[in-house]
């Protein structure tokens, strides 16, 4: 996982929050998986209802930081947009972002902000991935208007990706001293963005992870908290407790042998662990974790790197993501968003 000195933090609905902040979702009691009972969350939401998402920080990406820009295609015109998105200036109605960002792309009423050091190609790639997570059948309309409404109506303004050239740039930008902590934001670096896709040579395209964190944390969890809230008792959390071999509010010294999800970042709260679990499960089901060498690279944290492995071993999360009646992504975004006319 990305280990940051200033940021093992990301952005919550209320403030800039450290990943290791104690969860207020429950006590620190750990129980074995055999003791986990069905727990009904406080809010019983069905599709179409809006609820309240927890305010835990999000997990950082698992992609390593590569301090060069050689993955970018110099032949691609920087103002080119094969999907109809356009890189423009920071909108006048978002003045708080102007001191930190130079560029902007709009996607379904949401924002992608970028510094001057972020190639337009990367911003357009992030825009396409965001569009594909929201409009997976690419018919030009969001698959679930309730999720989109939650993202558009996030605290302080529409949910937004904030892109920096490098980890150092965000740390030195001064943004952590700004008043943007009340916004629903997720960061992404150009050094971990790979428009050509994940590969052994370039590594994992962190766009798939970081954009998904924005969508699930500020969209799915708010729209359908009974199932997707990142807190004790949701369907998502109950599935995670099984995958971890028990209900561990804090990171255990050693995970049970039967666990297949063994997140070990001590800075990550229970809610953060749920967000990360959802990313691993969905992207694995969609085939995003199985390029050569990837399974061995991630098995210290997540063992089910193929769709078949998830479907066979983690039946709880498979049922939630594939058989629950929600209109969720069934195709892995590839950055080529081409909506039907």
C-alpha positions in Angstrom: 0.0 0.0 0.0 1.1 3.6 -0.5 2.7 4.7 2.7 2.7 8.5 3.1 4.3 10.5 5.8 1.8 13.4 5.6 -1.0 11.4 4.0 -2.0 8.1 5.1 -5.0 10.4 5.0 -7.6 11.0 2.5 -10.7 13.0 2.5 -13.9 12.4 4.3 -17.3 14.1 4.2 -16.4 16.4 7.1 -12.7 17.0 7.3 -9.2 15.8 6.4 -9.0 12.6 8.5 -6.0 10.4 9.2 -6.5 6.8 8.1 -5.7 5.6 11.5 -8.4 7.6 13.3 -10.3 5.4 15.6 -13.6 4.2 14.1 -16.7 5.3 16.0 -18.7 2.5 14.4 -18.3 0.2 17.3 -16.1 -1.0 20.2 -12.7 -2.5 20.0 -13.9 -6.0 20.6 -12.6 -8.6 18.2 -14.6 -11.8 17.7 -13.9 -15.0 15.8 -15.7 -15.5 12.5 -17.7 -18.3 14.0 -19.2 -15.8 16.4 -20.4 -13.3 13.8 -24.1 -13.1 13.7 -26.3 -11.3 11.2 -26.5 -7.7 12.3 -29.1 -5.3 10.9 -27.7 -1.8 10.5 -29.4 1.2 12.0 -30.6 2.4 8.6 -32.6 0.1 6.3 -32.3 1.6 2.9 -33.6 0.1 -0.4 -32.6 1.3 -3.8 -33.8 4.8 -4.2 -33.3 5.9 -0.6 -30.5 8.1 0.6 -28.7 7.5 3.9 -25.7 8.7 5.8 -22.2 7.4 5.1 -19.6 7.1 7.8 -16.9 9.6 7.9 -13.9 7.3 7.9 -10.8 8.2 5.9 -10.2 6.2 2.8 -7.3 3.8 2.1 -4.4 4.8 0.0 -3.6 3.1 -3.2 -1.6 -0.1 -3.4 0.3 1.0 -6.4 3.9 2.0 -6.0 5.0 5.5 -6.8 7.2 5.6 -10.0 9.0 8.9 -10.2 9.0 9.3 -14.0 6.5 10.2 -16.7 7.7 7.8 -19.3 4.4 6.0 -19.5 2.8 9.0 -21.2 2.3 9.0 -25.0 4.1 12.0 -26.4 2.2 11.6 -29.7 -1.2 12.2 -28.1 -2.3 15.8 -28.4 -2.7 17.2 -25.0 -6.1 18.7 -25.8 -7.3 15.5 -27.4 -10.4 13.8 -25.9 -11.6 10.7 -27.7 -14.6 10.5 -25.4 -15.8 14.1 -25.6 -14.4 15.3 -22.4 -12.4 18.5 -22.4 -9.6 19.8 -20.2 -10.4 23.4 -19.2 -9.7 25.9 -16.6 -10.9 25.6 -13.0 -14.6 26.7 -13.0 -15.4 30.1 -11.6 -18.0 28.5 -9.3 -15.2 26.4 -7.6 -12.9 29.2 -6.4 -11.5 27.3 -3.5 -9.7 25.0 -5.9 -8.0 27.7 -7.9 -5.0 28.3 -5.6 -4.0 24.6 -6.0 -5.1 23.5 -9.4 -4.8 24.7 -13.0 -7.0 22.4 -14.9 -10.4 20.8 -14.7 -12.6 18.1 -16.4 -16.3 17.7 -15.8 -17.9 14.2 -15.7 -21.6 13.8 -15.0 -21.6 16.9 -12.9 -18.5 15.8 -10.9 -15.0 17.3 -11.0 -11.5 16.2 -11.8 -9.0 18.9 -10.9 -5.3 18.7 -11.9 -2.2 20.7 -11.4 -0.1 22.0 -14.3 2.2 19.0 -13.8 -0.5 16.4 -14.5 -0.6 15.5 -18.3 -4.0 16.1 -19.9 -3.8 12.5 -21.0 -4.0 11.4 -17.4 -6.9 13.7 -16.6 -8.8 12.4 -19.6 -8.1 8.8 -18.6 -9.4 9.4 -15.0 -12.4 11.1 -16.5 -13.1 8.1 -18.7 -12.7 5.6 -15.9 -15.0 7.7 -13.7 -17.6 7.8 -16.5 -17.3 4.0 -17.0 -17.8 3.2 -13.3 -21.0 5.4 -13.3 -22.2 4.5 -16.8 -20.9 0.9 -17.2 -23.1 0.1 -20.2 -22.0 3.3 -21.9 -25.4 4.5 -23.0 -24.7 8.0 -22.0 -26.6 8.0 -18.7 -25.6 7.0 -15.2 -26.6 3.4 -14.5 -28.0 4.3 -11.0 -29.3 7.9 -10.7 -29.4 7.5 -6.9 -25.7 6.9 -6.7 -25.0 9.8 -9.0 -27.2 12.1 -7.0 -25.3 11.1 -3.8 -22.0 12.0 -5.5 -23.4 15.3 -6.9 -24.9 16.2 -3.6 -21.9 15.4 -1.4 -20.9 17.7 1.5 -19.8 21.1 0.3 -20.2 20.4 -3.4 -19.9 17.6 -6.0 -17.5 14.8 -5.3 -14.1 15.4 -6.9 -10.9 13.8 -7.9 -7.8 15.9 -7.2 -4.8 15.0 -9.3 -1.2 15.9 -8.5 2.0 15.0 -10.5 3.7 13.3 -7.6 3.3 12.5 -3.9 5.8 15.3 -3.1 3.6 17.8 -5.0 0.5 17.2 -2.8 2.6 17.2 0.4 4.2 20.6 -0.5 1.1 22.2 -2.0 -0.4 23.6 1.2 -3.8 22.0 0.4 -3.9 20.3 3.8 -4.1 23.8 5.4 -6.9 24.9 3.1 -10.7 24.9 3.7 -11.2 22.1 1.3 -11.4 19.5 4.1 -15.2 19.7 4.0 -15.3 18.5 0.5 -15.7 14.9 -0.8 -12.3 14.4 -2.4 -10.0 11.6 -3.5 -6.4 12.1 -4.6 -4.5 10.4 -7.5 -1.0 11.0 -8.8 0.2 11.1 -12.4 3.1 8.8 -11.5 0.6 6.0 -10.7 -1.8 6.7 -13.6 -1.3 4.5 -16.6 -3.6 5.3 -19.5 -2.2 2.3 -21.4 -3.5 0.0 -18.7 -2.0 -2.2 -15.9 1.0 -4.3 -16.9 4.1 -5.9 -15.4 6.2 -3.2 -16.9 4.2 -0.2 -15.8 2.5 -1.6 -12.7 -1.1 -1.3 -11.6 -3.1 1.5 -13.0 -4.1 3.2 -9.7 -6.9 5.1 -11.5 -9.0 2.0 -11.1 -8.6 2.1 -7.4 -8.7 5.7 -6.5 -11.6 6.6 -8.7 -13.5 3.6 -7.3 -12.9 4.8 -3.8 -14.6 8.1 -4.6 -17.6 6.4 -6.2 -18.1 3.8 -3.4 -17.3 6.0 -0.4 -19.3 9.0 -1.4 -21.8 7.3 -3.7 -22.6 3.7 -2.9 -22.3 4.1 0.9 -24.5 7.2 1.0 -27.1 5.9 -1.4 -27.5 2.4 0.1 -26.0 2.4 3.6 -27.7 -0.8 4.7 -25.6 -2.7 2.2 -22.6 -0.5 1.5 -21.9 1.6 4.5 -18.3 1.3 5.7 -19.4 0.5 9.3 -20.3 -2.4 11.5 -23.4 -4.3 10.5 -23.7 -3.4 6.8 -23.8 -6.2 4.3 -20.4 -5.1 3.1 -18.9 -5.1 6.6 -20.3 -8.5 7.4 -18.8 -10.0 4.3 -15.5 -8.4 5.1 -15.5 -9.8 8.6 -15.8 -13.3 7.1 -13.0 -12.6 4.6 -10.7 -11.5 7.5 -11.6 -14.5 9.6 -13.3 -12.4 12.3 -14.6 -9.0 13.3 -11.4 -7.1 14.0 -11.9 -3.4 14.8 -8.2 -3.1 15.1 -5.6 -4.8 13.0 -4.9 -8.2 14.6 -1.3 -9.2 15.4 -1.9 -12.3 13.2 -4.9 -13.0 10.9 -6.5 -16.4 11.2 -5.2 -19.0 8.7 -8.6 -19.1 7.0 -8.6 -15.4 6.2 -8.1 -14.3 2.5 -8.2 -10.6 3.2 -5.5 -9.6 5.6 -5.1 -5.8 5.5 -2.2 -4.8 7.8 -1.9 -1.0 7.6 -2.2 0.1 11.2 -3.2 3.6 10.1 -6.4 2.3 8.6 -9.7 2.4 10.5 -12.4 -0.3 10.2 -14.3 1.9 7.7 -11.1 2.3 5.7 -10.6 -1.5 5.7 -14.1 -1.9 4.3 -13.5 0.6 1.5 -10.3 -1.3 0.5 -12.0 -4.7 0.7 -14.7 -3.5 -1.7 -12.1 -2.3 -4.1 -10.2 -5.6 -4.0 -13.4 -7.7 -4.4 -15.0 -5.7 -7.3 -11.8 -5.2 -9.3 -11.0 -8.9 -8.9 -14.4 -10.0 -10.0 -14.0 -7.8 -13.1 -10.6 -9.3 -13.9 -8.5 -6.2 -13.0 -6.0 -8.0 -10.7 -4.8 -10.9 -12.9 -2.1 -9.6 -15.3 1.2 -11.5 -15.1 2.7 -11.4 -11.6 -0.1 -9.4 -10.0 -1.5 -12.3 -7.9 1.9 -12.8 -6.3 2.4 -9.1 -5.8 -0.8 -8.7 -3.8 -1.3 -12.0 -2.0 0.1 -10.7 1.3 -3.1 -8.6 1.5 -5.6 -10.1 -0.9 -5.5 -13.8 -2.1 -8.5 -13.9 -4.5 -7.0 -12.3 -7.6 -9.3 -13.9 -10.2 -13.1 -13.7 -10.8 -13.3 -17.5 -10.3 -11.4 -17.3 -7.0 -13.7 -14.6 -5.6 -16.9 -16.4 -6.7 -15.8 -19.7 -5.2 -14.3 -18.4 -1.9 -16.1 -15.2 -1.1 -19.7 -16.0 -1.7 -21.0 -13.2 0.5 -19.3 -10.3 -1.4 -20.1 -12.1 -4.7 -23.8 -12.1 -3.8 -23.7 -8.4 -2.8 -22.0 -7.3 -6.0 -23.6 -9.6 -8.5 -26.9 -10.9 -7.2 -28.4 -8.1 -5.0 -30.4 -6.3 -7.6 -28.2 -3.2 -7.7 -27.0 -1.9 -11.1 -23.2 -2.1 -10.4 -20.3 -2.3 -12.8 -19.9 -5.6 -14.6 -17.1 -4.6 -17.0 -13.7 -3.3 -15.8 -13.2 0.3 -17.0 -10.4 0.6 -19.5 -10.4 4.4 -20.1 -12.1 4.1 -23.5 -15.5 5.6 -22.7 -17.6 5.7 -25.9 -21.2 6.3 -25.1 -23.8 5.3 -27.7 -25.1 8.4 -29.6 
